[in-house]
Amino acid sequence: MTDLQKHMPYLAKHEGVWDGMYRYYDANGDKIDEHKSRLVCRITGDDQAPYHQTNHYSWADGKTEVRDFKTTYSFGRIIFDNELIYGWCTEIPEDDHHRTLMLYWQRKGEDGLELYEMIQLSDDGQLRNRIWHWYKNGVLVQRTLIDEKFVSRDWQKITGPSFSGEAI
């Protein structure tokens, strides 16, 4: 059994429910979009999908979207491979404060589009900040800034068809 608590302890600190705001900027720094989020990050104990993340997005105009990411584990990385993306997440052992995760992924069906993400977790585990750098054929085209607050470690108590905004 893949024990992510043991093999990826920095990642394990992110288990739970996170509410946040995504803000998208073009290469010139102009804001082009923003939306609220609720992410549910699970350490499952299942070798077929040891880490499972569900992202719930909502925009001010009423639009909503849900994206689901089950992963596998291999050699210190969780691997994302679904209809939307292929990529990985790993811990940065050189971070003496044990706060940093790095991700890389390619968007399927969008040739030449790659993203790098860095995630920083606060020392108390209550806040995290993320940044995505979007590259098209090696040229920076966009950035996404994400600020999140921890809601609950007890993601199992969430019920209903949507995690968005439900009380824990």
C-alpha positions, 0 to 999 in steps of 0.5 A: 500500500502506498503510504503518502503520509510517509512518502510525501509528508509535505503533500499530506499536510494539504489533506482537507478542504480549502476555500479560495480565490483564483485570479488570472492575469495575461502576460502583461499583468492585466487581470482577465478572470477570477473565480472562487474555489473549494478544493477537496484534497484526499489521502485515500489509502488506495493504491489505485488512486492514493491522492484524489483532488476535486476542484469546485469553481464558481464565478460571479455570473453563476457559472460553475465547474467541477474538475476531478483528479485521481492520481497514481504514485511513482518514485516520489511523485504523484502522477496526474493523467486524465482527459484534461492533463498529464503531469506530476507533483513533488515535494521540494526537499531543499526547502528547509521549512517543508512548505513547498510543492512543485507541479508540472503539467501539460494540457491535453488537446492544447499542443504546446501548453504547459504549466508550472505551479508552486504551492506554499503552505503557511507554518500553521497549515491554515493558508496556502498560496499558489502560482501557475505559470502558463507557457505556450511553446515556451513563451509565458502567456498567463499567470494564475494566483491562488490564495486559499484558507483551510476549512477542515481536515474532515472532508469525509463529512461533506455530503450532497451533490456539490462540495461548494459552500457546504457547511462542514 
